[in-house]
Amino acid sequence: MAMAMPWLHGRNTRVAMDQAGNAQVVWRQRVGDTNFINTTRYSTAKGLWDAPQTLDTSGPGAWPLVSTDSPWVVMNPAGLGLA
């Protein structure tokens, strides 16, 4: 069964990949007046996408991002991603 790709309905989607084909995707999703920054990761070893997770909700106690309008992601050659 294929995983639904929620980032297709988000905004400002970014993808990072390593040489082995592992990938991490981040995207912004707006609900009401709040931006949510979500991420998911693809592992070539598992052949599956992880369940999406919310990284930042711009609410009290959230990590103080400069902007939740434009998420970004990078991945090093070892497959470690940072969003």
C-alpha positions in Angstrom: 0.0 0.0 0.0 1.4 3.4 -1.0 1.7 6.1 1.7 -0.4 9.3 1.1 1.9 12.2 0.4 0.6 15.0 2.6 3.3 17.4 1.4 1.5 17.6 -2.0 -1.2 19.6 -0.2 1.3 21.8 1.7 3.3 24.9 0.8 7.0 25.6 0.4 7.9 21.9 0.2 11.6 21.1 0.3 13.4 17.8 -0.2 16.9 16.7 0.7 18.5 13.4 -0.4 21.8 11.5 0.2 23.7 9.5 -2.3 22.0 6.2 -1.2 18.5 7.6 -2.0 17.4 8.3 1.6 15.2 11.5 1.7 13.7 13.9 4.1 10.8 16.2 3.1 9.6 19.3 5.0 6.6 21.5 4.2 4.4 24.2 5.7 0.8 23.6 6.3 -1.5 26.4 7.4 -4.5 25.7 9.6 -6.5 28.8 10.6 -3.9 31.4 11.7 -1.2 28.9 12.6 1.6 27.6 10.4 2.7 24.0 11.0 6.1 22.8 9.8 5.9 19.0 9.1 8.5 16.5 8.0 8.8 12.9 6.9 11.7 10.7 6.0 12.2 7.9 3.4 14.6 5.1 4.3 16.0 3.0 1.5 16.8 0.3 4.1 13.2 0.0 5.1 11.7 1.0 1.7 9.1 3.1 3.5 8.2 6.6 4.5 8.0 7.4 8.2 4.8 8.9 9.6 4.8 12.7 9.2 5.7 14.7 12.3 5.1 18.3 13.2 8.3 20.1 14.0 7.0 23.6 14.9 3.6 25.0 15.5 4.7 28.6 16.2 2.8 28.4 19.5 4.0 28.9 23.1 7.1 26.9 23.8 7.9 26.3 20.1 11.5 26.6 19.0 11.9 30.3 17.9 12.3 30.0 14.2 13.1 33.0 12.1 10.2 32.2 9.9 7.7 29.4 9.7 6.8 30.5 6.1 9.8 28.9 4.5 11.0 25.6 6.0 14.3 24.1 4.9 16.1 20.8 5.1 19.6 19.5 4.5 21.1 16.0 4.6 24.7 15.0 4.9 26.3 12.1 3.0 25.6 9.7 5.9 21.9 10.3 5.6 21.5 12.5 8.7 18.9 15.2 8.0 18.3 18.5 9.7 15.1 20.4 9.2 
